[in-house]
Amino acid sequence: MGVLVVFGSKRGGTAGLADMIGDALTETGCDAFVCPADGVADFVRVDAVIVVGALYANRWHRDARRFVRRNAEALRGLPVWLVSSGPLDDSAERQDIPPTKQVLKLVDAVGARGHVTFGGRLAPDAKGFPASAMAKTKAGDWRNQAHVQRWVETVVNQLQSLKPGRAQS
Ligand SMILES: Cc1cc2nc3c(=O)[nH]c(=O)nc-3n(C[C@H](O)[C@H](O)[C@H](O)COP(=O)(O)O)c2cc1C
């Protein structure tokens, strides 16, 4: 099963999260293709799509937004999940954090099967304002492999149940 994982990332944390998702998919036996959201050429051999976007001031990274809008028609015909990244604390591990208003519109636009928020990362030496100021108190890496793995397993279970030939309940 081919799963395309596309990401919009400003400072690399969300790109790394997309890699974690790709690795977890590979471990379950899927073929994972991890790719920047502005670099997707086609959907050949793609059975499902996961779009991962960094959150800045409650807005999803532009590349992730554009990818969803530009490919909305194709995405409506595939199982899709949207992923937001992410809070600079352990809140995403403690509770389900719903999509922001903007991301919810994208969920609806493509009929995504689900959305999840994972913790983010901010380097202590982050450049540019206000990131550099935020880094003084909020720097840290809150991406959690175990959390990612658990979520990927739920996605793969849903994909297995969509396979043709399986009895529908
Ligand atoms: C200026 C700034 C604004 C941010 N705003 C949000 C936000 O609204 N919601 C959130 O969950 N995380 C927010 N974050 C945390 C980022 O989403 C997190 O650092 C993420 O991992 C960044 O991804 P990137 O390294 O791929 O750019 C913000 C971070 C910065 C520096």
The ligand as an ORCA input file, in Angstrom:
! r2SCAN-3c Opt
* xyz 0 1
  C       6.260     32.384     15.769
  C       5.708     31.037     16.087
  C       4.333     30.844     16.151
  C       3.814     29.576     16.462
  N       2.454     29.413     16.530
  C       1.952     28.200     16.869
  C       0.543     27.987     16.956
  O      -0.272     28.869     16.698
  N       0.105     26.767     17.338
  C       0.962     25.742     17.632
  O       0.524     24.655     17.999
  N       2.307     25.891     17.510
  C       2.813     27.093     17.148
  N       4.170     27.265     17.032
  C       5.061     26.114     17.195
  C       5.441     25.536     15.829
  O       4.304     25.032     15.183
  C       6.459     24.406     16.021
  O       7.675     25.013     16.403
  C       6.612     23.569     14.770
  O       7.329     22.401     15.084
  C       7.326     24.358     13.689
  O       7.521     23.550     12.577
  P       8.706     23.775     11.558
  O      10.010     23.591     12.333
  O       8.525     22.720     10.546
  O       8.585     25.150     10.995
  C       4.694     28.502     16.714
  C       6.082     28.711     16.636
  C       6.589     29.948     16.323
  C       8.086     30.120     16.234
*
